Amino acid sequence: MEIFRISGVRIDGISACVPDNLIDNETALRELYGSEAKNIVESTGIKTRCVVKPGTSTSDLCVACAEDLLANTQTNPEEIAAVIFVTFTPDRLLPFNAAIVHEKLSLPKEIPAFDINLACSGYVYGLYIAALFAKSLGKKVLLLDGDTQTAYMSAQDKATVPVMSDAGTATLISSCDCDHDYDYEWKFAFLTDGSGREFLTIPAGGSENPFEARHLEIHDSRRDVDIYMDGFAVFKFVASDVSKWLGKFLAETHDEIDYFAPHQANMFMIRKLAKKLNIPWDKTWKSGDEFGNSGSSTVPVTIAKNAREFLQRDAKILVSSFGSGFSAGAGIVNLASSAYYKLFRFSKI
Amino acid sequence: MKDLGEFFAFVADVMNVKPQELSLETRYGEFPAWDSVMHLKLVMALEEEFDTEIPIEKIPDIKTLQDLYEYTHK
């Protein structure tokens, strides 16, 4: 296993928002599936989900977080040396979302700005790349991670409707003079299995299958421009591959983990994963039961929700995310109790 | 451990089907009531009912009620 190490960086803060449109899952699913709705909610553990109102874009959510984060960490936009946007649901296919937020946040012109087109596994990749930039430049890097998945979701799809939601986040990563301290070394590992690419996909609208009017026709409960997910295949990837791989990552890094912040795919899956890794359930941070699975942003949403309550001192956190590709990322990062953490409801359209 | 009759009654109750519709050969994905949602529901219910733990990596390997029944006496 290749372990990617980096030190001399820190997280100054994480701001996250979820739409204030909170859906009661069982009530909503009862209209579609009748008495089966109860089984679905019990199986996933997702009681409520946050969904954007029509007209809200991914950058709207993340810009709101970035503005909150910059203001509360006393960071001037001029200090931002790079902006990275993790999303698979950008505002437009062209240009990339980092350009859109670059303008909205009035960031300096002479900085790199780019997107990372990953789904659920994206935050860990973003964190590592942002850390590389921060260390290389000796400056602050803004990492945005968000998705409006419900824009690509069929209202009749039993696989996606019960779990998927929307959210935006912003993370500020800085270089610091903690380079010498082993405790502040971050470690990462990454896993890819492209043979799983058909199990979580949007079949039409890309260069392989350019958009045509027929892609708007519903068949098998969804359109070809909607997200298709074989939930059991994804579960199998996590159960068979990710669980063992994460165990190996923990064994090879030899770190004492204070908390586990996993991707909130569903509550059953993360409870089983924590059990496999011998991480107590009360050390496993959750948000999916309340906000649903918003894609890769579930990790920073989960940290923002739990850090202020649990962090009485600096702590080592295992972050882990997994999904479409198949793809997975894992990291052990230090979270400072003095950093800024906030989770708020997004109400603007 | 419960006997087979009690096991089928338990599964039938979770799946909301009649016990007579079930056998040890009843297979995930082929029996209409046993889809991916029901698979997780069955595992959760069985763990609670029989005070057992099915490791995450074993859950995809459960293909028939025979496989599930094994966990009632582990």
Interface residues (C-beta under 8 A of the other chain):
Chain A: S35 E36 N39 I40 E42 S43 T44 K158 A159 G231 F232 F235 K236 V238 A239 S240 S243 K244 F268 M269 K272 L273 K275 K276
Chain B: N16 S36 V37 M38 H39 L40 K41 M44 E53 P55 I56 E57 I59 P60
